[in-house]
């Protein structure tokens, strides 16, 4: 099993406070976000790690890690950055956003998932926003379930009363078959310049847009329900909260 960490973003909301530092290299209690991710992965037997870099690639200096540089990171968003490493999408692979911290129990649940495509979801997600004045609820990447807990929609800011709604953590696991389905559906997208779900085009798509495309193509995306510690670091306020949690 391998892990791909997407670290090609510029982190616009927090970059003003950390000029010339990739968001994933911001330190939380003395260690960078991405080094904490690598430590959790390594402790669970995942030693093949690929990091997709964007700005300031020269500042990444981890050993025993493969780096793939996204030269066009300004021309696309998260999905486009992942596709720079599409040759790595085979066998069992975990895909992780580079601005999240998570505990050991979460990664264990992801590793143990037996489905071809599984995404980590927090049903108690609103508690994450109690101390996030700079990052409103509307920014959450929500997941909508039917009554049998089948995922029917994934996008930002789902507003449906009396519905089961969770938040996508930014962690996904693909089996070898899941990788094939993911790439097959991606290659089938005919007009890559028109609006693609919530994105103005495929170039500016998030991973959630691609997950929604899979769902609408009748490819099952299964939930991996988590109930352990995690947080996203998108603002200075988030960084302070992360220092309390981790």
N, C-alpha and C positions, 0 to 999 in steps of 0.2 A: 504494500500500500504506500502511496505517495501523497504529498500535500502540495497544493499550489496556492501561494499567497499572492493576492493581487495588490501590489503596492505602487501602482503607476499614477495614482491620483495626486492632485496638487494640494488637497486639503485647504480650500480657500478660506473657510471660516476661522481656522485656527492658525493659518500660515502667517498672518500679520504679526503674531506673537513669537513665531519661530521662523524667522527669515532664513532662507537657504537650508532648511531642515525638512526632509520628507516627514509627513505626519507619522508614519509608522516608526520613525526613529526618535520620536519624542519620548522622553523618559518618564516613567511612572515609578516613583519611589526608587530611583537609582538605576533602573533598567528600562531599555526601550520597549515599546509595545511589541514590536516584532520579535525581539529576543525572548520575551515572555511567552509568546506564541510558540516559538521554536522549542523552548524548554518543555512545554506541556506536550507537544507532539513527540519529541524525543523520549520523554518519560513513558509514553504509551507505544513505543516501538516503531514510530514513524521517523525514519532517518533520511528518507529520500524527499528532499524539500526543494521546490522550485519557487523562486521569488521573481515576480514580474515587476521590473523597476520602471520609473518614469523620470521625473526631474531629479537632478543630483545623484545620478546612479553611482558616481564615484564614492559616495558616502556609505554605501553598503559594503561591509567588509567581513561578513560572516564566513566562517570556514565550514566545509562539508555541506555547502548549499550551492545549487545551480542557479545562476542568474540569467534571466532573459530580459533584454532591454526592449521596452516599447518605444521605439523611435517616434511614433506618431501619436503619442499620448494626448497631445493637444487637439487632435482631429477626431477623437472618439471618446467614449465613456467606458464604464467598467466592462461591459460585454466585449467591446472591441479589444480591450487590453487582454482579457482572457483568451481571445482568439489568436493573439500573438503566440500563445503557447499551446495551440490546438494539437500539435504533434504529441504533447504530453498527456492528452486525454485518451488514455487507454489503461486497461486493467482497473483496479480499485483506486480511486483518487478522491481526496477531500479538497474542496475549494473554499478558501477563507478570505474574507475582507481583512485588510491589514490594519484597520482602526478599531478592532474589537479585542477585548480581553475576556477570557473564559476560563472556568476552572476545569480541573481534571475530570470531574464526573460528566461534564458536557461532552468532551471529546471521546470519552469511553462510550457514551450512548451513540454517538455518530459512528464510531468504528464498528460497533456491534449491530448496526442497522443492516438488515438483510435485503432491503429493497434495491431495485436498480437505480432509482433516483429518490433521494431523501433529503429533506431540508430541515434544519433545526428551527424550532418554533417555541416561543414563550407565550403561553396563554395568560400569564399574569403580567403582561407587558406594561400595563399602565403605571405600575409602581415605579418603573424606570424613569418616568417623566415627572415624578413628584418634585424633584429638585432640579429640573431642567428648564429654567425660564428662557434660556437662549435657544432651546431646541424644542419646539412645540410638538404636541401629539400628532399634528397634521403631517409631520415629517417621517412618521413611522412607516416602514415597509410592512404593510398589513397582509394577513392571510385570512381569507374567508372560508369557513367550512359549512358543509351541509350538516344535517342532524346526525349523520353517521360518521362525522369527522373526516369526510373526504374533502380535499382541497378543491374549491371551485373558482377561486379568484385570488390573485396576488398583485398588489399594487400599493402605492402610497395612499394613506388617508382614506381607507374604506369607511364609509358612513352608512351603516345599515343597522337600524335598531332591532333589538331582540334577536341578534345573530351571534354566532360563535366566531370571534375574531381574535387572532393572535398576531405576533410580530415575528418576522423573519430575522434571525440573528445575523445572517451573512455567512453561514456555514452550510455547505452542501456536500453530500457524498454521492458519487457516481460509481456504479459497478462497471465492468467492461462493456456490458450490454447497454447500460445507461449512457456511457460515453458515446457509443455508436448511435443511439437514438438522438442524443443531444446534437451531435454533429450532423446527422442526417436531416433533422428538421431545420437546423441553421442553414445548411446548403440549399434547402428547398425554397427559402425565402426569395421570391422572384424580383420584386422591386425594392431594392435596398435603400432607395432615396425617399420613399414615401413614409408617412407616419407609421410607426411601429409600436402599437399599444400606447403607452404613455409618453413615448419618445418621439421627437419630430422626425427621426429617421433611424435606421438600424445603427448607423455610426454613433448615435448619441443614446443608445439603449443601455439600460441597466440590466443586471442579471435577472431582476424580477420581470422585466419585459420578456426575456427569453423563457423564463419559467411559465409565464402566462401563455406564450406561444405553444409550449409543450402541452399544457393543459387543454388548450383549444384544438390541438392536433390529436387528442385522445391518448396522449402519453401520460401515464399516471405519475404524479409527483406526490410522494408520501411524506407525511409529517413525522419528524423525530421530536417528540415532545420533551422539553427540558424543564427542569425546575431548580436549577443550580445558579451559582453566581456568574454574571457576565455583565459587560457594559460596553457601550460604544463611546468613542472619544472623538467628538466633532467640534467641540468648543473648549475654551478655557474652563468654563463651568464644569463640563464633562470631565476634564482632566483632574480637577479637584475632587470630584465625586469618585473617580477611579482610584485616586490615591487613598481614599477612605475604604473602598471596597477591597482593593488588592494591595 
